[in-house]
Amino acid sequence: MSAAFGHFRVGFVTGATPDKWARTWRERYARDPLELVPLTEEDQEVRVREGTLDMALVRLPVDRDGLHLIPLYEELPVAVMGAEHLLTLTEEVTTADLADEQLVLPERSGWTPDAEQLTWPPMSVAEAVEVVASGTGVVVVPMSVARLHHRRDTTYRVVTDLAPTSVGLAWLVENDDPWVQRFIGIVRGRTERSSRG
């Protein structure tokens, strides 16, 4: 797949940070271009399955049928709120603390809030953070996403009773390109000498 395009394409979901692996790739395989492609959660799996990406850092869960997946790390869910919000007086929050809040954009956090909390239409994370910055509502996202969209007029608190979200590396079972093995070796921390590629 990769050789036909002349380069290797790795997608990464919002908040994931492929930079250290990309840096290692460029040091080892400078003549083999690596292209990093930003993704939303909505299209992360589709892009891998349709073959426009060789691999992707995805936020779980994804449908594992036809995909290889290496779990990489977990992220804590956080509630993003305006800097003056009452909940900023606490070090961390629970879903019970959020029970009376309007949720602007409930991310895939393993938590299904009450329907009456979902009074806002769907919007992007950036738009949701802008809404909560104005002092209205709370948005629950993985910590890396909260950091990515940080503003001086917002802050966040860990939601202690929500399960962490996981990020993993996914690729098609049928994609046996040697470059896939090279990238897996880098992600798993193999040295250049020990890498299968």
matplotlib code that plots the C-alpha trace (Angstrom):
import matplotlib.pyplot as plt

x = [0.0, 2.6, 5.1, 2.5, 2.1, 5.8, 5.3, 3.9, 0.8, -0.1, -3.2, -3.5, -6.7, -7.1, -5.0, -2.7, 1.0, 2.9, 5.9, 8.4, 7.8, 7.8, 11.2, 12.7, 11.3, 12.9, 16.2, 16.2, 14.5, 15.2, 14.7, 11.3, 8.8, 6.4, 3.2, 1.2, -2.5, -4.8, -8.0, -11.3, -12.7, -15.6, -13.3, -10.3, -11.6, -13.0, -9.7, -7.8, -10.5, -10.7, -6.9, -6.2, -4.0, -1.5, -2.0, -3.6, -3.4, -7.0, -9.1, -10.8, -13.2, -13.0, -14.4, -11.6, -13.0, -10.3, -8.0, -4.8, -4.6, -1.9, -3.1, -0.6, -1.7, -4.7, -6.0, -7.9, -11.3, -11.6, -14.4, -13.5, -15.2, -14.8, -12.1, -14.6, -16.8, -17.8, -16.3, -12.8, -12.8, -12.3, -9.2, -11.3, -14.9, -17.3, -20.2, -22.5, -20.8, -21.8, -25.4, -26.8, -24.5, -25.3, -23.0, -21.9, -20.2, -20.2, -17.2, -16.9, -16.0, -17.9, -20.5, -24.1, -25.4, -29.0, -30.9, -31.9, -28.2, -27.7, -29.2, -26.7, -26.5, -23.5, -20.4, -16.7, -14.4, -13.1, -16.6, -17.6, -14.6, -15.6, -19.0, -17.8, -15.2, -18.2, -19.3, -22.0, -21.9, -19.1, -17.5, -16.0, -13.0, -9.8, -7.1, -4.9, -7.8, -8.4, -4.7, -4.8, -7.7, -6.5, -7.4, -6.6, -10.3, -10.9, -9.5, -10.3, -10.7, -10.2, -13.6, -12.6, -15.4, -15.2, -13.1, -10.0, -10.0, -7.4, -5.3, -4.0, -2.3, -4.6, -4.0, -5.7, -5.0, -4.3, -1.7, 1.6, 3.7, 7.3, 6.9, 4.1, 6.5, 9.1, 6.6, 5.5, 9.1, 9.5, 6.3, 7.4, 10.8, 13.0, 16.4, 17.4, 19.6, 16.8, 14.0, 12.6, 12.5]
y = [0.0, 2.5, 1.9, 2.8, 6.3, 6.7, 7.6, 6.2, 7.9, 7.7, 9.4, 10.7, 11.4, 14.8, 15.0, 12.1, 13.1, 11.1, 13.5, 11.4, 8.4, 10.5, 12.0, 8.6, 7.5, 10.5, 9.8, 6.2, 6.4, 9.9, 8.8, 7.3, 10.1, 9.8, 11.9, 12.6, 13.2, 14.8, 13.0, 13.4, 10.5, 10.3, 9.5, 7.7, 4.2, 5.0, 6.4, 3.2, 0.9, 2.7, 2.6, 6.3, 5.8, 3.0, 3.2, 5.5, 6.5, 6.1, 6.7, 3.5, 1.8, 0.9, -2.1, -4.6, -6.7, -6.7, -4.4, -5.1, -2.9, -2.2, -0.4, 2.4, 4.5, 5.7, 9.2, 10.6, 12.3, 15.9, 18.4, 21.7, 24.8, 28.6, 29.8, 31.4, 28.3, 27.2, 23.7, 25.3, 25.4, 21.7, 19.7, 17.1, 16.3, 13.4, 12.8, 13.7, 17.1, 17.5, 16.4, 20.0, 21.2, 21.7, 19.5, 21.2, 18.3, 14.9, 13.1, 9.3, 9.1, 5.9, 8.1, 8.6, 11.8, 12.6, 13.7, 17.0, 17.9, 17.8, 21.1, 22.2, 21.1, 19.1, 21.2, 20.9, 20.8, 24.2, 25.6, 23.8, 25.2, 28.7, 28.2, 27.0, 29.9, 32.2, 30.7, 28.4, 24.6, 22.1, 19.8, 16.4, 15.4, 13.4, 15.4, 15.7, 17.3, 19.7, 20.7, 21.1, 23.6, 25.3, 29.0, 31.4, 31.8, 28.0, 25.3, 21.6, 19.1, 15.3, 13.4, 10.7, 8.2, 8.0, 5.3, 6.5, 6.6, 4.6, 5.5, 2.7, 2.1, 0.5, -0.9, -3.3, -6.9, -7.3, -4.5, -6.4, -3.6, -3.7, 0.0, -1.0, -3.3, -0.5, 1.9, -0.8, -1.3, 2.4, 2.6, -0.4, 1.2, -1.2, 0.1, 0.5, -2.6, -4.7, -3.5, -6.1, -3.5]
z = [0.0, 1.1, -1.7, -4.3, -2.9, -2.2, 1.5, 4.7, 6.2, 9.9, 11.3, 14.8, 16.7, 18.3, 21.5, 20.5, 20.2, 17.6, 17.5, 19.3, 17.1, 14.0, 15.1, 15.5, 12.1, 10.4, 12.1, 11.0, 7.6, 6.4, 2.7, 3.4, 4.1, 6.9, 6.7, 9.9, 9.3, 12.0, 12.5, 14.4, 16.4, 13.9, 10.9, 12.7, 11.9, 8.5, 7.2, 8.2, 6.8, 3.4, 3.1, 2.9, 6.0, 6.7, 10.4, 13.0, 16.6, 17.6, 20.7, 21.8, 21.5, 17.8, 16.0, 16.1, 13.2, 10.5, 12.5, 14.4, 17.5, 20.0, 23.2, 24.0, 27.0, 28.9, 29.5, 32.4, 31.6, 32.7, 33.0, 31.3, 32.8, 32.9, 35.1, 37.5, 37.8, 41.3, 40.7, 40.4, 44.2, 44.2, 43.3, 41.3, 40.6, 40.2, 37.9, 40.9, 41.0, 37.3, 37.8, 37.7, 35.0, 31.3, 29.3, 26.1, 24.3, 26.0, 24.5, 24.5, 28.1, 29.2, 30.9, 29.7, 31.3, 31.9, 28.7, 30.4, 30.7, 27.0, 26.1, 23.5, 19.8, 18.7, 18.1, 17.8, 20.8, 20.1, 19.9, 23.1, 25.0, 23.8, 25.2, 28.6, 28.7, 28.7, 32.0, 30.6, 31.0, 31.2, 28.6, 29.4, 27.3, 27.6, 29.4, 26.2, 24.4, 27.2, 27.1, 23.3, 23.6, 26.8, 27.2, 30.0, 30.8, 31.2, 33.5, 34.1, 36.8, 36.7, 36.8, 39.3, 38.8, 35.0, 33.4, 31.5, 27.7, 25.8, 22.8, 20.5, 17.2, 14.6, 11.1, 8.7, 9.3, 5.5, 5.5, 5.8, 4.5, 5.9, 6.9, 9.2, 11.1, 11.1, 12.8, 15.3, 16.2, 16.9, 19.0, 21.0, 21.7, 19.7, 18.8, 15.2, 15.5, 17.1, 14.8, 12.4, 9.7]

ax = plt.figure().add_subplot(projection="3d")
ax.plot(x, y, z, "-o")
ax.set_aspect("equal")
plt.show()
